[in-house]
Amino acid sequence: MDSSPKRVVVLGAGKMGSILLNALLEKGLLTRELTSATVQHEDRARTLAQKLGIPVGTDNTTAVRGADIIVVCVKPQVVETVMRQIAANVSTEQLIISVAASVPTSQFEQLLGKEIPVVRAMPNTPCVLGCGMTALCKGKFAESCHLEMATALFNAVGRTVVVDEKHMDAVTGLSASGPAYIYIILESLAEAGVKVGLPRDIATLLAAQTTLGAATVVLETGDHPALLKDAVTTPAGCTIDGILELEEGKLRVTLIKAVVKAVQRAKELAYA
């Protein structure tokens, strides 16, 4: 695929679709003249068109005509319906990027009935501020150039990693659902700060910046979290007493079980 500007359409510009559209337009990776989207309802279409400054409609069949890249952001349960709507109007020259959780690339290929390149993506909501995490995998007919195209798009809203498709449900349970787990931890730390006398705004700032800082150290150093934890934990100090409480409360096991449960649900989504 060449490097010329691409005509992109986002089918199902809901929460994640809107986040991606807004971020990619703001960063200049997409141009408003060549970008469009669809939603289910007319009133939502008008609101989104005004907000983003791009054409937004409700007709998926018309929207995909002439597009270079079709980004599918609809719910997993309606992927089959949407693919059957657009099948007659898509060609092997187009690239489909799916953000629909749990739907394998093979299902897209089967529903479309053509050798269309499909790249599956699993981003998370921090993409809204350019610090998201997205995992990508390619389908049977996608080539490295298609994967590079998808990588360039999602690199604009955070970090990307390429995985085998068999790992995508695990990605969903860990990094896609993960922000919710972190928010609960942050909320709990802030509540603890309030409990010991800190004003709520200061407690929240301390908890959030500490979380950001700790995550940044892991990413920048590449050190194992256990090693970094040990560096904070001095003999007979305060931290080890706090860690003891976490271990007695089974925080570690609970977080592991949360991810496992979310992964199990991810495997069921496409068939719910």
N, C-alpha and C positions, 0 to 999 in steps of 0.2 A: 504494500500500500504506500502511496506517495505521501509527501508531507504537506500537500495543499490543504486549505481549510475544508473541514468536513461538515456535511449537512447532518445534524443530529436531531433525533426526535426521542423524547422521553414518554413512554406509555405508562400512565398511572403516576402522575406527579403528586403523590401524597406526601407524607412526612419525609421519608428518605429521598424520594424523587425531587422534592422541592429543595432539600438541603444540598443535594448534588448540583442541581441546576444553578442555584444561587451562587454557590462557591465557585463553580467552573466559569460562570459568566463574569463574576467579580474578578477572578484571576486572569481573565482574558483567554482561557483555553478554549472556550466556545465563543462564537460571535452571535449577537442577537439576530442578525440578518439570516443566519443559517441554522438557527435553533428553534424548535417548537416542542409542544408537549400536548398530552391529552389527560383529561380527568373524566370522572363519571358524570358530573352534574354541570349544567350550564352556568349556574351562579358561581360555582367554584372556579370554572374556567375564566369567567370575566375578572374575578378577583385576582387570580394568579397572573393573568395576562397583564393586568395593570401593575402588579407588583414587580414582575420580572422584565416587562417590556418585550415580550415575545408572543407569538401567536399561540393560543391555547384553545383546543377544541375538545369535542367529545367523540369524534369519529376516528377510531384507530385505523380502520381500513384506508381511509384517505391520507391519514397522517404519515404512513410509512412509505408512501410513493415518493421515490426520488431521494430518500434518506440514505446516507452512507453508513451511519451507525444508528441502530435502534436499541435504546436502553429500556429494558423491561423492568418496571418497578411495581408491578401489580402484586396483589396478594397471591400466595401460592395456589390457593383454591380456585382462582379464576384464570390461571395461566392457560389452561386448555381452551377455555372459551375465547380468550384473546388471540391465541395462536391460530385457531381455526378461522377467526375473523380476518386475519391479515395474510394467511397462507398464500392466497392467490396473487397477492401484491408484493411479495418479497422475492428476492433473487439471490443467487449464490455470490453476487458481487457485494452484497451488504453484510455487515457484521452485527450480530445480535449480542448485546451484553445484558445478562440477566442478573438482577439483584433480588430475585424472588427466592426466599429462603427454602431450602430443602428440595427444590426442583432440579433434578439432574439434567445435564446438557443433552443426554440421550433422549429425554422426553421432548425437548424442543425440536430436535432433529426429526424425531418420529412424527410429531404433530404437523410440522411444516412440510414433511415429505420431500425435502430437497437437501442437497449437500451444502447447507448454509453454515458458515463458521459461527460458532457460539462460544462465548467466554462467560463463565459464571463468576460473579463477584459477591463477596460478603463483607460490606463495609459496616461501620458503626456510627452512632450519632455524633461523636466528637468531630466528624468530618465538617460539621457546620462551622467550626473555628479553625479548620485546617490542621487539626491534630488527630485525625481519625486513623483507624487501622483497617485495612482491607486485604482480604485473601482472594486470590484469583486462581482459576484453573481453566483449562481449555478443553473444548469438546473434540469429537472425532475429526471434524473437518476444519478446525481452526489451526492456523499456522503460527509460527513465532511472531510474525509481523502483526497479527491480530492481538496476540497477548501483549506485545509492546504498545500497541495503541491503547488498550484498556489500562495498562500500567501507567502510561503517561497521564491519562485522565484522573486516575485515583491518586497518583502521586501528588497531584495538585491540592488534594484535601487531606494529606497525611502520609502515612507510610503504607507500603504494599509488600506482600509476600506471595510467591507463587507456590502452590501446593498441589499434590495429587487430589483428584476429585473425591477420593474416598475419605479425605480428611475434612471436607467442607462442613459436615454437620458438627464436627468437633469445634471448628472455628466459630460456628454459630453460637454454640453453648458457652464458649470462652470469651472471645473478643466482641462479638455482636451483642451478647447479653451482658457482658462484663461491666459496662458503665453503670448499670443498675446496681450491681453488687458493690461497686466502689462508692456510689452515692450513699448506700446504706452505711458503709463503713465510715464515710466522711460525716454523715449525720450523727452517727453514734459518737465519734470522737468529739464533735462540736458539743453534743449534749453533755459529754463527760466534762468538757471545759466549763460549761455552765454550772454543772454540779459542784465543781471545786471553786466557783466564784468568779469566773471570767465573764465579761459581757458577751452576749451571743455573737455579735458581729466579729469580735476579735477571736473568739473560739473557732468560728467557722473559717476565718482567714488563716489561722494557725494550722488547722486541720488540712485545709485545701492546699496551701503552699507546701506543707510538709509532705503530702502525698505526691504532689507534682515533683518536688525535689528528689524524693526517694526514687520515683519512677525514672527521672532523668538520669540519675546516677547509674541505675541498672542499664539503661540504654547506651549511655556514653562510655561506661567502663567495660561493659560486657562481663562483669564479675557476677558470680552466682549470688542470688539474694541471701542465701544462708551465710556466705562469707561477709557480705555487707552488714547483715544483722549482727554478726559477732563483733564487728568493728564498733558498733554502737553500744554493745553490752559489756560494760566494765564489771570486774569482779566485785561482788557485794554492793553493786550500785542500784539505782532506781529501776533501770530498764528491765533487769532480770526478774524483778518482782512483778512488773507489768506483764512480761512474757509468760510467767507462771500462771497468772490469771487467765490469759488467752488460751493456754494449753488446757487448763482445767475446764474452761468453757467450751472446749473442742472447736474453736474457731477454724483451725486448719482443716479438720475433717468436714465441718459444715460447709466450707467454701468448696472443697473438692466435690462433695455430694451435690451441691447446687449446680455446678458445671455439668456433672454427670446427668443429673435430672433434666437440665435444659437441652443437652445433646439428645437424650432419649426422645424428648418432645419434638426436637428438630427433625428427627427421622420420621415422625408421624405427620408433620404439617401438610405435606403435599397431598395427603390422603384424607385429611380431616374434613 
